[in-house]
Amino acid sequence: MKKYKFLKISKTKKLRYISNYFKKNLYVVFLHGFASDIEGKKPKSFKKYAVKNKLGFLAMEYTGHGKSSGKFTNGNISSWSNDAKKSIKKIVKKNNFILIGSSMGSWVSLILFKYFKKQIKGFIGIGSAPEFISKLMWNKFSKKIKNEIIKNKLCKIKNGNYEYIITHQLIKDGIKRKNKVLNKKIKSNIYVTMIHGKKDEIVPVSYSKKVLGIFNQAKKKLKIVKNGDHSLSSNRNLKLIIKELNLVVQKIIN
């Protein structure tokens, strides 16, 4: 059995994913961050946990990410959320699931609640970055960078150890009302755990706190990792995340 598979969305579009199939069991769905992929330690660790515990699993790459088709510069929050929605409908189907969103993946997760609220039984955020396009990028860009993005339609931006290509259409899409999540309450009594590195150089811990504020009926928890960075991909941090995931899983299935 091949490790990576491809989900055909249309004649010209296919999304790469990894999965572990169980017809009627709880699923774990991992959504990666901006300009990332499913070749890192996180999806592999979560799949290993799912296989060991006889849970379904899905991790997919949005359009223009990893080996999925399409250009990264043509993508935006709307299209990437739609990719996640279609993948869940095709692979997870009617099964209940826990969402794990890393950075931008948490933003996408929050958007998905309007489609899968009854199926989502838990939500874990890792370095959550809802609405980062406007709040952490556009609002903080210098006038020079803003002008370059408007004039040239894109600009290379360096942030910490990361370099991103930011397009004008990405900015415009990111500030659309339909993609705003921080001003909307989610009424659901699920388990919500936010995990955030205290030394996160990309997204402040306050963003995980903002996510918890969206849920007014959930069983909420904030875990701040003392020496943790944005990715939280070290073996030690992954063990901590798996431990938190297992706590949520046990509460749901027992």
Order of alpha helices (4+ residues) and beta strands (2+ residues): beta-beta-beta-alpha-beta-alpha-beta-alpha-beta-alpha-beta-beta-alpha-beta-alpha-beta-alpha
